[in-house]
Amino acid sequence: MCHPSWARARIAAQRLNDLARLRRVRDRIDREYAQPLDVEALARGAHMSAGHLSRRFRLAYGESPYAYLMTRRIERAMALLRRGDLSVTEVCFAVGCSSLGTFSTRFTELVGMSPSAYRRRAARAAAGMPSCVAKQVTRPIRNRKAPVAEPHLV
């Protein structure tokens, strides 16, 4: 029979191992966000089941691997839209999304406006602003309600 302190040490070692694998998954998402990634592929790479990866990732980072991936994609899309030389459709595919509808919906949820509206507004707002400052100012904030546009009464 195992000594209780050995069991605790084994559990602690397993948690550290899980955290290291989760960091590798997060780093892979950060590097390969434009590639076709899904939770099953990420889980295989981390030698975990998809369910276990999703649960542990949410506990460690506060969101699912898919939500984290979409946030990275939307952040990159925001930067591409601020540049202004690509269409919304080109940006959608450049960041790894395969559906313009899903991309637009997710973008609107995170940013509070459609990609085309963001592109128009960003062109005006970021004029003359260094890109490093624009990136910090315009970064999407997860779990924050997007501002609701007031209806215009005529």
N, C-alpha and C positions, 0 to 999 in steps of 0.2 A: 504494500500500500504506500502511496506517495505521501510524503510529508506536506502539510498544508502550505508551508512557505515555498516549496518546490512547485506546487500547483500554481500559486500566485505568480511566481517568477515565469513559469511557462506561459501563462495567460498574458502577462505583460510583454513577453518576447513576441508572442503572436500578434498582439496589438501593434507593436512597433513594426513588425514585418508587414502587417496590413497597411499601416500608414505610409511606409516606403513604397509599396505597390500603388497606393492611391496617388502619391506624388508623381510617380512615373506615368500613371494614367492622365493626370492633370497636365503634366508636361507634354505628353503626346498630343493631347487635345490642343494645347497652345501652339505646338509646332505644325500639326497636320489638320488644322481646322478646315481647310479648303478641300481636303480629301473626303471620300465617302466613308464616314465613320458611323458606327452604330454601337449600342451598348454591348451587344454580343461579341463584336470584334474586339472592343476595348477589354472586355472581361477575359476573353481567350488570351490576350496579350499579357494580362495580369495574373493568369492562372487562377481565376475565380469564376464562380457562376455569375451570370448577368444579375440575378436577384441579389446576391451577396454584394457584388460591386455597387449596385444602385443604393442599397441600404447603407453600406459603409461610407460611400462617397457623400451621401446626404448628411450623415452624422458628422463627417469630418469638415465638409465645406458648406453645408447649409442649403444645397440644391442638388438636383439629380445630375448625373453626367450629361444627359441630353440638354438640360437647361444651361449647364455651364458651356457646352459646345455652342449652343445657339447664341449665348451672350458673346462669346469670342467672335463668332461670325458677324453678329450685328455690329460689334465694335469696329471690326475691320471694314464692314460695309459703310459705316459712318465716315471713316477716313477716306474711302474711295469716293463716296458721294461728295465730300467736301472738296475734293480735287476738281470735280466737275467735268472731267473729260470722258466719263463712261455713262452709258444709260443705266437706268435702274435694273433692267434685265441683265445687262452685262455684269453689273455689280453682283446681282443675285447669284449668277453662275460662278463668278470669280471667287466668291467666299465659300463655295461648296454646297449651296442650296440647289436642289433640283426642281423645286416648285416655286414659281414666282408668287403664287397665292399664299403659300405657307410663309415664305420670306416676308412678304408685305404685312401679313397679319402679325407675325412675331416682331417685326421691326416696329410696327405701330404700338404693340403692347409694351415694348421696352422703352421706346423713345417718346411716345405720346403723339406722334404724327406719322403720316405715310412717308415712305422713302422719297417720293418725288417732292413732297412739301418740305422735307428735311433738306433735300438738295438745294431747293430755292432759297430757303432761309439761311442755310449754312454759307452759301456763296456770299450773301450780304453780311452776315454776322462775323465771319472769319476773315473778311478782307483786311489785310495788313497784320493779322495776328500770327505769331510764330506757330508752326504746326505742333510743337511740343505743348504749348499752352492750350491750343484749340483741342488737343486730344484730352487733356485733363478736364477742361471746362465742359466738353460735350459727352463725356463718358456716360453710358447708360448705368443706372443704379437699380439693381435687382430689388424686388420686393417693395418698390416705391410705386405708388399709384401714378400712372401717367396723368398729366394735367388734362382735364376735360375742357374741350373748346366750348365756349358759351355760344348758344345759337344767336345768329344775327337776326334781329327783328327789323323788318322794313316797314 
